[in-house]
Amino acid sequence: MKYEVFICYKNYSADDLSIRLREALLDNGIDAFVDRLDIPTRYQAQEKWERYRDEAICNCDTFLMIVTVGFGSSPQIIKEIKLAGENHKDIMCFRWSKLKPELMINLGDRILNTKDIQQIEFCTSADLVRQFFDYYERPKAKSQQNSQIASVTHSQEKAKEISSTVEISRPVSYEITQSIGNTSAQRVLPDVGFNIQNWSEDCLKAWVKVRVLLGGRDLGLIKGSKRNEKYLGYYNGETVWNLNPYYGVFGHFTLPHECVDSSENLTLIVNTTFETTSGRKIEYLPIAWTYDRKTNSWFIEPTTF
């Protein structure tokens, strides 16, 4: 059977989480695999159990890891991660907020540091469900031709051919946040965080423009940091961000100091433009993020200004 999502978890610390997430996904029409619920009882013998589990991984679209206590020490989880990597599965990594982002997992031929994977932090099972639907976009149906092309997307010599025929299969997400990376630490104004993640199979170039509005007054684009007395231009659209497949970047910038002590409404308008290796450009609609001074956090407005 083909599953849209394979849920990889440590049974003694995430059994309830995996079940709650699976229920939520099934309620929304997403077939999700959890070993103890989806492997038939007749396959309880170790060899048959593993064979059924492995087929589920090979036939899934997304390999989802719930990183909790004991996750990296499980021999079965290590096998699952290796098999997902060998089959080039889309990876989603959800980390319990009490754990550090750095977890070293010995895969035998190499050491995987979860710090190098884009992680989504969660606190409770309900939070895990909400975060999943915030970040997940269902895979598009692909023709046989596109499937064949996608199988060689990582071949450098075929890059131009592929990028000219394959649409971006998953979106690029970005976020204005006061969180520092994947940690629980918080930034304080005028410092603001910016996270961008390429979920697609394509290499992309990105241009980002962040405009500041204070009390309805336009304070202009963020110029960002300086190097050798020259603005780097990451947030005013002058410098390109290079985003490899499934690659994420945590950045930050400084607001005009008049934004700090003011009680006026503070809003950031973010424009992003992307370009594939074939030269095709995709421009996202502008998104408005408004600052909540009481909670030191940002929320998305339903429209732009």
C-alpha positions as CSV (number, residue, x, y, z in Angstrom):
1,M,0.0,0.0,0.0
2,K,1.2,3.5,-0.8
3,Y,1.3,6.0,2.1
4,E,1.5,9.8,1.7
5,V,3.4,10.2,5.0
6,F,5.6,7.7,6.9
7,I,5.8,8.6,10.6
8,C,9.2,7.7,12.2
9,Y,9.1,7.9,16.0
10,K,10.5,6.4,19.2
11,N,7.8,4.3,20.7
12,Y,8.4,4.9,24.4
13,S,8.6,8.7,24.1
14,A,6.4,9.5,21.1
15,D,3.8,6.8,20.8
16,D,0.9,9.1,21.7
17,L,2.3,11.8,19.4
18,S,2.4,9.5,16.4
19,I,-1.1,8.3,17.0
20,R,-2.5,11.8,17.5
21,L,-0.8,13.0,14.3
22,R,-1.9,10.0,12.3
23,E,-5.5,10.5,13.3
24,A,-5.4,14.2,12.3
25,L,-3.9,13.3,8.9
26,L,-6.4,10.6,8.2
27,D,-9.2,13.0,9.1
28,N,-7.9,15.3,6.4
29,G,-7.6,12.6,3.8
30,I,-3.8,12.0,4.2
31,D,-2.8,8.4,4.4
32,A,-0.2,8.1,7.2
33,F,1.8,5.1,8.3
34,V,2.5,4.2,12.0
35,D,4.1,0.8,12.4
36,R,2.2,-0.6,15.3
37,L,-1.2,0.4,13.8
38,D,-0.6,-0.3,10.1
39,I,1.5,-3.5,10.0
40,P,-0.9,-6.5,9.9
41,T,-0.7,-8.8,12.9
42,R,0.3,-11.7,10.6
43,Y,3.6,-9.8,10.0
44,Q,4.7,-9.8,13.6
45,A,7.7,-12.0,12.8
46,Q,10.8,-9.7,12.7
47,E,11.8,-10.3,9.1
48,K,8.2,-10.0,7.7
49,W,7.6,-6.9,10.0
50,E,10.7,-5.2,8.7
51,R,9.9,-6.0,5.1
52,Y,6.4,-4.5,5.4
53,R,7.8,-1.4,7.1
54,D,10.5,-1.0,4.5
55,E,7.9,-1.2,1.7
56,A,6.0,1.5,3.4
57,I,9.0,3.8,3.4
58,C,9.9,3.1,-0.2
59,N,6.3,3.8,-1.3
60,C,5.7,7.0,0.8
61,D,5.9,10.6,-0.4
62,T,7.2,12.2,2.8
63,F,9.3,10.7,5.6
64,L,8.4,12.4,8.8
65,M,10.6,12.2,11.9
66,I,9.2,13.0,15.4
67,V,12.4,13.6,17.4
68,T,11.9,12.9,21.1
69,V,13.9,11.3,23.9
70,G,15.8,8.3,22.7
71,F,15.2,8.9,19.0
72,G,18.8,8.7,17.9
73,S,19.7,5.5,19.7
74,S,17.1,3.3,18.2
75,P,18.5,0.7,15.7
76,Q,15.2,0.5,13.9
77,I,15.0,4.3,13.5
78,I,18.5,4.3,12.1
79,K,17.5,1.7,9.5
80,E,14.4,3.8,8.6
81,I,16.4,7.0,8.2
82,K,19.0,5.3,6.0
83,L,16.3,3.7,3.8
84,A,14.5,7.1,3.4
85,G,17.8,8.7,2.4
86,E,18.6,6.0,-0.2
87,N,15.2,6.5,-1.7
88,H,15.5,10.3,-1.8
89,K,12.3,10.9,0.2
90,D,11.1,14.3,1.2
91,I,12.0,14.8,4.9
92,M,10.1,16.6,7.6
93,C,11.7,16.8,11.0
94,F,9.7,17.8,14.1
95,R,11.7,18.2,17.3
96,W,10.3,18.3,20.8
97,S,11.1,21.8,22.3
98,K,12.8,20.4,25.4
99,L,15.6,18.9,23.2
100,K,18.6,20.7,21.7
101,P,18.7,21.0,17.9
102,E,22.0,19.0,17.8
103,L,21.4,15.3,17.8
104,M,24.2,13.0,16.4
105,I,22.9,9.8,14.8
106,N,25.4,7.2,13.7
107,L,24.1,5.8,10.4
108,G,27.2,3.5,10.0
109,D,28.7,5.1,6.9
110,R,28.3,8.6,8.2
111,I,27.1,10.7,11.2
112,L,23.9,12.6,10.8
113,N,23.6,15.8,12.8
114,T,20.0,16.8,13.0
115,K,21.2,20.4,13.3
116,D,21.8,20.2,9.6
117,I,18.2,19.4,8.9
118,Q,15.4,22.0,8.8
119,Q,13.6,21.4,12.1
120,I,10.1,22.4,13.2
121,E,9.9,22.7,17.0
122,F,6.7,21.6,18.8
123,C,5.6,21.5,22.5
124,T,2.5,19.3,22.6
125,S,0.6,16.8,20.4
126,A,-1.8,19.5,19.4
127,D,1.1,21.8,18.6
128,L,2.6,19.1,16.5
129,V,-0.6,18.7,14.5
130,R,-0.9,22.5,13.9
131,Q,2.8,22.8,12.9
132,F,2.4,19.9,10.4
133,F,-0.5,21.6,8.6
134,D,1.4,24.9,8.7
135,Y,4.4,23.5,6.8
136,Y,3.0,20.6,4.7
137,E,1.8,20.9,1.2
138,R,0.4,17.8,-0.5
139,P,2.5,16.5,-3.4
140,K,1.1,17.2,-6.9
141,A,0.2,14.4,-9.2
142,K,3.0,13.9,-11.7
143,S,3.0,12.4,-15.1
144,Q,5.2,9.5,-16.0
145,Q,7.5,11.8,-17.8
146,N,7.9,14.2,-14.9
147,S,8.5,11.2,-12.6
148,Q,11.4,10.1,-14.8
149,I,12.8,13.6,-14.9
150,A,12.5,14.0,-11.1
151,S,14.5,10.8,-10.6
152,V,17.6,12.6,-12.0
153,T,17.1,16.0,-10.5
154,H,20.4,15.8,-8.5
155,S,22.4,15.1,-11.7
156,Q,24.4,18.2,-12.4
157,E,24.7,17.5,-16.1
158,K,20.9,17.3,-16.4
159,A,20.1,20.3,-14.3
160,K,19.2,22.7,-17.2
161,E,17.0,20.1,-18.9
162,I,15.1,19.3,-15.7
163,S,14.6,22.9,-14.5
164,S,13.1,23.9,-17.9
165,T,10.4,21.1,-17.7
166,V,9.6,20.5,-14.0
167,E,7.5,22.9,-12.0
168,I,8.5,23.7,-8.4
169,S,7.1,20.6,-6.7
170,R,6.8,22.1,-3.2
171,P,6.8,25.7,-2.1
172,V,9.4,28.0,-0.6
173,S,8.3,29.1,2.9
174,Y,9.5,32.1,4.8
175,E,8.8,33.5,8.2
176,I,9.3,36.7,10.2
177,T,10.1,35.6,13.8
178,Q,11.7,36.7,17.0
179,S,13.0,33.1,17.6
180,I,16.7,32.5,17.1
181,G,17.0,29.6,14.7
182,N,15.5,26.4,16.1
183,T,16.0,27.4,19.7
184,S,13.7,28.8,22.4
185,A,15.8,32.0,22.7
186,Q,14.1,35.2,21.6
187,R,15.4,38.2,19.7
188,V,14.6,41.7,21.1
189,L,13.8,44.7,18.8
190,P,15.4,46.2,16.8
191,D,16.7,42.7,15.9
192,V,14.3,40.6,13.8
193,G,14.7,37.1,12.5
194,F,14.0,35.8,9.0
195,N,13.8,32.1,8.1
196,I,13.6,30.9,4.5
197,Q,13.3,27.2,3.4
198,N,13.4,25.7,-0.1
199,W,11.0,22.7,0.0
200,S,11.3,22.0,-3.7
201,E,13.6,19.6,-5.7
202,D,14.9,22.6,-7.7
203,C,17.9,24.8,-7.1
204,L,16.6,28.3,-6.7
205,K,17.7,31.9,-6.5
206,A,15.8,34.2,-4.3
207,W,15.5,37.9,-3.9
208,V,13.9,39.3,-0.7
209,K,12.5,42.8,0.0
210,V,11.4,43.8,3.5
211,R,9.6,47.1,3.8
212,V,9.0,48.7,7.2
213,L,5.7,50.5,8.0
214,L,5.4,52.3,11.4
215,G,2.0,53.9,12.2
216,G,1.3,53.8,8.4
217,R,4.5,55.7,7.6
218,D,6.7,54.0,5.1
219,L,10.3,53.8,6.5
220,G,11.6,52.1,3.4
221,L,13.4,48.8,2.7
222,I,15.7,47.1,5.1
223,K,19.3,47.7,4.1
224,G,20.6,45.0,6.4
225,S,24.2,44.5,7.6
226,K,27.3,46.1,6.3
227,R,30.6,44.5,5.1
228,N,33.5,46.7,4.1
229,E,31.3,49.7,4.6
230,K,28.8,48.4,2.0
231,Y,25.3,47.1,2.7
232,L,25.0,43.4,1.9
233,G,21.5,43.9,0.4
234,Y,19.9,40.7,1.5
235,Y,16.6,42.4,2.5
236,N,16.3,45.1,-0.2
237,G,16.4,42.8,-3.2
238,E,19.9,43.7,-4.3
239,T,21.6,40.4,-3.3
240,V,20.6,36.9,-4.3
241,W,20.0,34.1,-1.8
242,N,21.2,30.7,-3.2
243,L,18.8,28.0,-2.1
244,N,19.7,24.3,-2.8
245,P,16.9,21.7,-2.7
246,Y,15.5,21.3,0.8
247,Y,17.9,24.0,2.1
248,G,17.0,26.5,4.8
249,V,18.6,29.7,6.0
250,F,18.2,31.5,9.3
251,G,18.9,35.3,8.9
252,H,18.2,38.4,10.8
253,F,18.2,42.2,10.3
254,T,17.9,45.4,12.3
255,L,14.9,47.7,12.2
256,P,15.1,51.5,12.4
257,H,15.6,52.4,16.0
258,E,12.4,54.5,16.1
259,C,10.5,51.3,15.9
260,V,11.7,50.1,19.3
261,D,10.1,52.6,21.7
262,S,7.1,53.6,19.6
263,S,3.6,52.3,20.5
264,E,2.5,52.7,16.9
265,N,1.5,49.8,14.7
266,L,4.6,48.1,13.3
267,T,4.3,46.1,10.1
268,L,6.7,44.5,7.7
269,I,5.8,43.9,4.0
270,V,7.8,41.0,2.5
271,N,8.2,40.5,-1.2
272,T,10.0,37.4,-2.5
273,T,11.0,36.5,-6.1
274,F,12.5,33.1,-7.1
275,E,14.3,31.9,-10.2
276,T,14.9,28.4,-11.3
277,T,18.1,27.2,-13.0
278,S,16.3,27.6,-16.4
279,G,15.7,31.2,-15.7
280,R,12.0,31.0,-15.0
281,K,10.9,33.5,-12.4
282,I,8.2,33.1,-9.8
283,E,7.1,36.1,-7.8
284,Y,5.2,35.5,-4.6
285,L,2.4,37.9,-3.5
286,P,3.5,40.3,-0.8
287,I,2.8,39.3,2.7
288,A,2.3,41.6,5.7
289,W,3.6,40.7,9.2
290,T,2.5,42.7,12.1
291,Y,4.4,42.9,15.5
292,D,2.6,42.2,18.8
293,R,4.6,44.2,21.4
294,K,3.0,42.4,24.3
295,T,4.2,38.9,23.2
296,N,7.3,39.9,21.2
297,S,6.0,38.0,18.2
298,W,4.7,38.4,14.7
299,F,1.5,37.4,13.0
300,I,0.4,37.4,9.4
301,E,-2.2,39.9,8.2
302,P,-4.9,38.5,6.0
303,T,-4.1,41.1,3.3
304,T,-1.2,43.4,2.3
305,F,-1.2,47.2,2.8
